[in-house]
Amino acid sequence: MSLRLLVFALLLASSAVFARAQEWKPIIMLGDSITAGYGLSHSQSLPSVLQQELKKKNCNLAIENKGISGDTIIGGASRLMPILREQPKVVIVALGGNDALRGFEPRASEQALTAILDALRKNGIQAILVGMKAPRNLGSDYTNKFDRIFPALAKRFNVPLYPFLLEDVALVPTLNQRDGIHPNERGVLQIARNLAVFLKPHLPC
């Protein structure tokens, strides 16, 4: 499906799926391999560890793992319909790393992320955006265009923004697996601790 058709489908979904009064449902984390827990066990995945870190802060909420290794922002948008039907209260959007690694055109990534945030808003679902930064070896023009996507859309949609998913972990050898890209167990714990501090004020704990 082309990006244009995907955005159109999400716009249609926004009017077809409606919010309703209901009991609390789990938080959903929509992401890629870092969310999925690449190279780690299920209990070591970011949503699982984040759930435990929030619990330590008296925030007892389940976090559903919707991470797929290799996924992009466009891929995440294509998976959004079933999430809209679940009608969660909160969706943590943590995509973009693969877009940058593959050198995707920033404008295309921005359009897909706009479609995700717009569909969540129109369905009464709170979005929390987790940002990503492009590798510095792609040049300043590309990195500037890519890095601005997340703060610009957070401001446009008035949603909380955690600026960089891999804060304190990127490029730290002891916190990453041998590929130098995916966090190891210690790296995931560091990310989860950082995120828990940021997320708690934005969650109904």
C-alpha positions as a printed Julia matrix, in Angstrom:
205×3 Matrix{Float64}:
   0.0     0.0    0.0
   1.35    3.41  -0.94
   1.82    6.07   1.71
  -0.97    8.17   0.2
  -3.46    5.28   0.31
  -2.34    4.37   3.83
  -2.92    7.91   5.11
  -6.34    7.96   3.42
  -7.27    4.62   5.03
  -6.31    5.92   8.46
  -8.39    9.04   7.94
 -11.38    6.85   7.11
 -10.67    4.72  10.17
 -10.63    7.83  12.32
 -14.29    8.43  11.55
 -15.3     4.78  11.55
 -13.88    3.82  14.94
 -15.24    5.81  17.86
 -14.27    6.16  21.52
 -16.69    4.93  24.15
 -16.87    4.85  27.94
 -15.12    1.7   29.12
 -12.92    0.15  31.72
  -9.19    0.79  31.71
  -7.3    -1.19  29.09
  -3.56   -1.77  28.84
  -1.15    0.79  27.49
   0.07   -0.16  24.04
   3.65    0.42  22.95
   3.88    0.61  19.16
   7.45    0.16  18.06
  10.18   -1.73  16.25
  12.9    -4.17  17.36
  13.78   -2.16  20.46
  10.19   -2.48  21.64
   9.92   -6.09  20.47
  13.01   -7.06  22.48
  15.37   -8.14  19.71
  17.94  -10.62  21.05
  16.29  -10.75  24.46
  13.65  -12.82  26.23
  10.09  -11.59  26.54
  10.63  -10.64  30.17
  13.64   -8.54  29.14
  11.78   -6.59  26.45
  11.28   -2.88  26.96
   7.51   -2.98  27.6
   7.95   -5.72  30.23
  10.8    -3.95  32.02
   9.04   -0.59  31.77
   5.93   -2.1   33.33
   8.03   -3.26  36.29
   9.73    0.12  36.65
   6.37    1.88  36.69
   5.13   -0.6   39.28
   8.0     0.47  41.54
   6.56    3.98  41.28
   3.09    2.76  42.33
   1.85    2.87  38.76
   0.31   -0.55  38.18
  -0.54   -0.54  34.5
  -0.06   -3.3   31.94
   1.93   -2.46  28.81
   1.12   -4.45  25.68
   4.05   -5.09  23.36
   3.27   -4.13  19.76
   6.85   -4.08  18.54
   7.98   -5.74  15.31
  11.65   -6.01  14.4
  12.53   -4.04  11.3
   9.34   -1.99  11.35
   9.23    1.61  10.14
   6.84    4.48  10.83
   4.94    3.59   7.66
   4.8    -0.03   8.8
   3.5     1.05  12.18
   0.78    3.1   10.5
  -0.29    0.03   8.54
  -0.73   -1.86  11.84
  -2.82    0.81  13.51
  -6.33   -0.36  12.6
  -6.44   -3.29  15.07
  -5.08   -0.98  17.77
  -7.86    1.53  17.11
 -10.4    -1.27  17.45
  -8.94   -2.19  20.86
  -9.59    1.39  22.01
  -6.71    1.64  24.53
  -6.46    4.75  26.65
  -2.79    5.38  25.78
  -0.51    4.45  22.88
   3.23    5.02  23.21
   4.55    5.57  19.68
   8.21    4.55  19.52
   9.12    4.27  15.85
  11.62    5.85  13.49
  14.94    4.12  14.04
  14.67    1.98  10.92
  13.51    4.94   8.83
  16.77    6.72   9.64
  18.99    3.64   9.3
  17.58    3.06   5.82
  17.8     6.7    4.84
  14.08    7.1    4.2
  12.96   10.48   2.95
  12.1    12.43   6.15
   8.98   13.88   4.57
   7.52   10.4    4.03
   8.24    9.42   7.63
   6.68   12.66   8.84
   3.52   12.06   6.8
   3.12    8.55   8.19
   3.67    9.71  11.78
   1.17   12.51  11.22
  -1.39    9.91  10.1
  -0.76    7.83  13.25
  -1.12   10.77  15.63
  -4.16   12.12  13.8
  -5.95    8.76  13.93
  -5.22    8.34  17.65
  -6.45   11.86  18.41
  -9.67   11.42  16.44
 -10.39    8.22  18.34
  -9.88    9.81  21.74
  -6.69    7.84  22.42
  -3.87    9.61  24.21
  -0.61    9.44  22.27
   2.8     9.68  23.87
   5.56   10.2   21.33
   9.04    8.79  21.77
  11.57   10.46  19.52
  14.47    9.08  17.53
  17.59   10.69  16.1
  19.24    9.93  12.79
  22.82    8.59  12.69
  25.22   11.5   12.41
  27.02    9.93   9.44
  24.08   10.7    7.17
  25.04   14.36   6.99
  23.72   17.48   8.67
  21.0    18.18   6.09
  19.41   14.76   6.54
  19.84   14.63  10.32
  18.36   18.11  10.78
  15.31   17.24   8.68
  14.8    13.89  10.39
  15.41   15.02  13.97
  12.91   17.87  13.7
  10.03   15.51  12.86
   9.33   14.47  16.45
   9.35   17.83  18.29
   7.42   19.46  15.44
   4.63   16.86  15.52
   4.55   16.72  19.32
   3.9    20.46  19.3
   1.36   20.25  16.48
  -0.67   17.51  18.18
   0.02   18.72  21.73
   1.28   15.33  22.91
   4.05   14.52  25.4
   7.44   13.94  23.78
  10.3    11.9   25.18
  13.02   13.31  22.9
  15.26   10.28  22.29
  14.45    6.65  22.98
  18.13    5.65  23.31
  19.12    8.46  25.68
  22.09    7.37  27.87
  22.35    4.1   25.91
  23.25    4.88  22.28
  26.92    4.29  21.48
  27.65    2.92  24.98
  29.26   -0.49  24.31
  28.42   -2.0   27.7
  24.71   -1.22  27.23
  24.32   -2.63  23.72
  24.43   -5.99  22.02
  27.3    -6.93  19.73
  25.66   -5.21  16.75
  26.05   -1.87  18.52
  22.45   -0.97  17.69
  20.14   -2.94  19.96
  20.29   -2.47  23.73
  21.21   -5.43  25.88
  19.49   -6.29  29.15
  21.3    -3.5   31.0
  20.57   -1.04  28.23
  16.86   -1.86  28.26
  16.79   -1.33  32.02
  18.37    2.11  31.6
  15.83    3.06  28.92
  12.96    1.78  31.06
  14.11    3.74  34.09
  14.37    6.93  32.04
  10.98    6.38  30.44
   9.26    5.55  33.72
  10.27    8.9   35.2
   9.01   10.7   32.1
   5.79    8.73  31.65
   4.4     8.64  35.18
   2.96   12.19  35.17
   1.19   11.43  31.89
  -0.46    8.17  33.0
  -3.57    7.55  35.13
  -1.61    5.89  37.93
